[in-house]
Amino acid sequence: MANMAVNLGGIAMKNPVTVASGTFGYGQEYARLFDISRLGAVTAKGIRACPWPGNPLPRHAEVPGGMLNAIGLQGPGVDAFIRDDMPFLAERNVPTIVNIWGTSAEEYADVAARLTGVPGVVGLELNVSCPNVKEGGASFGTRLDTFTDVVQRVRAATPLPILPKLAPNVPDIRPFVQAAQDAGADAVALINTLPGMAVNLETRRPVLANRVGGLSGAGIHPIALKHVWEAAQVARVPLLAMGGIFSGKDALDFILVGATAVAVGTATFIDPLAPIHVLEEMEQWLDSHGIADINDFRGTLQI
């Protein structure tokens, strides 16, 4: 069997498969269905400094090719997460990457500092698609200055590996990859969901209470693949790729264009065992093609 171990910016993973933040909760529900320690890592749902209720219902909508969500980053806050959720993940002996967010750069740094040294936490994914209240609500991830500020402040606050999660709704993702690594990021995660909307013709109202949401699912796979390929052209740090992974071949698409690891998200709502099935299919494909180490396959796309 092929060697599947990878290193994601200082995070040792026994295989390149993790889960996308927000689709796996904090692992308890899925642990009833399979041994989550089989994953290379778990990426926990977004955490900020204080408890947050998220958006009103309805906040999911199935659409052609995927789904829209406007959960609004509901979460218990960092203290409750450390007390109530991390012990479970630490006991499962699975490396945990914690997705963090805030409404100011200072809040990101505060959460990062509080998670430093917590048993089981091996890295921090920075959700920079959040609104910056100090700048009128614009997303941190769509402006290079605010994006860089967040990464630099988090870098100063923690020695943990940090992975900014890039927003796809920018003219060119490459300057953000360069800014992330120049500001001290150890890896880069991409892509986050795409902004989208659904309406009800009968009621003449938006389907989501929040009006707009994030589009994920199989339909965004080609978009994500294009962003990851472009990111790999300038990246000096590893890439964690996600976007429409429903099979092992979908995941290997990302490895082929230069990603080190992958995250399975929306597929788990259809098949809760999707991350394990993706991993097994990756292993089978590599074996059938005589590839002894997945690291030798990375970035071998021929142009």
N, C-alpha and C positions, 0 to 999 in steps of 0.2 A: 504494500500500500504506500502511496506517495506520502512524503513528509508534508504535513499541513501547517506546521508551526511557523508563525510570523511574529515580527516585532513591530508594533504600531507606535512609533515615537517613544520608545521606552516602556511600552506596555507589552509584556510577553504573553502571547496568545497561543494556545496549543493548536488552534485552527483559526482560520480567518473570518469566522462567522460570529457576528453579534446580532443584536436586535435594534430596531430603530426606536429612539426615544419616543415615549408617548403611546407606543403600541403594545408594550409589555408590562406596563405598570411597574411594580417593584418585585415582580417575579413569583409572588405567592400563588397566584391562580395557575400559572403555567407549570409550576413545580408539582402540581397535582397530576399533571398529564405526562411529564417526562422529566428525566434527570437534567436539570438546567446546567449542571456542571459539565455537560457534554459540549456546551457552547464555548467559544473562545473567550467571550466576555458577555456580560449583561450590561446594557445601557439603560439606566434608570430614568423614569419619567422626570420631567423638568421640575427643579426645586429653586425656590427663591428664599429670601430671608424670612418672610412671614407667611402664614397660611393664606391661600388664595382660592376663592370659590369658583373661578372660571366663568364661562359665559352661560347665559340662560339657555334652556332647551327650546326647540330642537337644535342640536349642534352636530349632527351627522346627516349626510345625504349621499345615497348611492347615485352615481352618474355614469354615463357611458365611459368605459375604460378605467374606472376607478371610483374614488369616493372623495367627498368634501368633508372636512371637519373644522369645527370652530370651538374646540373644547375650551380654549382660553387658558391653558396651562394650569388647570386646577391642581392644587397640591397642598400638602400639610405644613409646609414650611421646613426650613433646614433643621431646626432643633428636633421636631417631631420625627422627621425622616431618620436622623441619626439615632434617636432613641428607639423607634418602633419598627423601622424597616431595614436598616443596614445590618443589624445582628442576624436576621434571617439569611440575607445574601452572603454574609461573611461565613456563616456556618455551612453553607453549600459549597464553599471553596471555589467560587466562581469569581474571577476578576470583575469588579464593578466600575464602570465608567458612569459618572453622575452628570446628567445634563443640568446646567444651571442657567438662570436668567435673572433679570432685574429690570427696573425702570430707570436706573442710572448706572453709570460705570462704577460708582462707589459700591453699589449693592452687589454687583458681580464680584468685586474684589472681596467684600465681606463674606459672602457665601463661600467663596473659594478658600479663604483662610479658615473658616469654621469646619470645612470638610477635610482639611489637611490633617493627616495623622489618624483619621478614622479607620479602624480595621476593615479591610476589604476594598476600600476605595483606591483604585489604581490610576484614575485619570478623570479629567473634567472636560465635558463637551460644552462649549459655550453657545447657547442659543441666541444668536445676534439678530434674529428676526423679530425681536420684541420692540415695542415703541419706546423711544427715548423721551420721557416726559419733559426733560429740561430743554429739548430742542423742538418742542411743538408736536411730538408724537411720531416723528419719522423713525423708521426702523434703523437700529444700529448697523444692520448689515448691508444697507444700501448706500452708505456714505463712508468713504475711506477714512475720513478724519475721526468720526465717532467709532467706527469699527476698530481702528488702530488703538484708540484710547482704551477701549475695553480690554483688548488683548494685552496691552502693556500693563494695565493696572492689575489684571489677574496674574500675569507673569510675576509681578513684584510681590504678590500676596501669597504665592504658593510655589513649592518646588515640584508639585505633582505635574505629570504630563498634561498639557492642555491642547484641546482640539476645537478651534472655532468651527461652527457649523454654518456653511456659507449659504446665503440666499441666492436662488437662481434668477430672480427678477432684477438683474443688473445688466448693463450693456456688454460687459466683458468680465468674466470671473477671474481672469488671470491677475489683474492688479490686486485683487483681494487675497489671492494665494500668496503673492509676493509680500503684501503688507503683513499678512499673518505670520509668515516665517521670519520676516525682518523684526517683528515685534516680540518674537520669542516663542511662538507656537511650536509644539513638538510634532504635530500632525495637523491635518485639515480634514474635516468631515464635509461631504457634499453629496447630494443637494438636499436642502430643506424643501418643503412643499411649495407648489406654485399657487399664487393667488387665483381664486376662482369664485364662481357664483352659480346658483341654481334658482329658478323661479317656478312658481306654481301658476299655471295659466288660469285655473278655475278661481283661485282666491285672489289672483293678481298681486301676490306678495312673495317676497323671498322665502325660499324653503328654510334657510337657516335663520334663527333668531338674530344672529350677529350680522346677517345680510351676506357677508362674504366669509370665505374660509380657505383652507389650504387643500389643494388637489394632490392626491397621491394615488398609487396603484399602477397597474401595468401600462396605462396610457402614457405615463411620463418617463418610461424607461429610455426611449431614444434621446429625450432631452437631457436626462441625467448622464447618459453615456457620453454625449457630446461635451458636456461641462467637465466631466472627469478626464476625458482625453485632453481637452485644452489645459486643464489644471496641471496634468502630468508633464506638459511641455516646459513648465517653469518651476515646478515643485522641487525643492531640495529636501522636503520632509515627506513622510508617508501619507497616503490618502486613504481615508475611510469612505467608501462609496455606498450610496443607497439611492433607490428610486426604481420601483417597479420590479423588484426581484421576486419571482415566483417559482424559479427552478434553479438547478445547479448551473445550467448553461447561462441563465441571466446573470448569475453571480460571476461566472468566469468571464463574461463579456467585460466586466469592470476590471478584473485582474489583468486581462489581455491588454487593455489600454493604459494600465499603469497603477491601478489601485493595489494597496497592500491587504486591505480587509474590506468586508462588506457587511451591511446591516439589512436584515429582513424586517419589513414593517407591515404594510397593509395586508400582505398574504396571510398573516397570522389570524386575521379576522375571518378568513375563509377556511383555513386549515391551521388550527393551533399548533400543529407539529411542523409547520412549514420550515422553521429554521433548521430542524434536524433533517428533514427531507432534502433541503437545499445542500446541506453539508454532505450528506451521503451521495447525492447525485454529483457533486463536485469531485469527491473522491473516486467515484466510479469512472467519470469521464477522464480524469488524469491517468488512472490506471490503464484504461483501455487505449490510451494514446501513448503509453510508455513514458510518461513524465514522472520522474522520481521525486521531484521537489517542486512545490507550487511556487516557490520563490524564483525558480528558473523559468517559469512560464510568464511571470509578471512583465508587462511592458514589451511583449514580443510582437505586437501588432506590426504588420508590414505595410508600409505606405508606398 
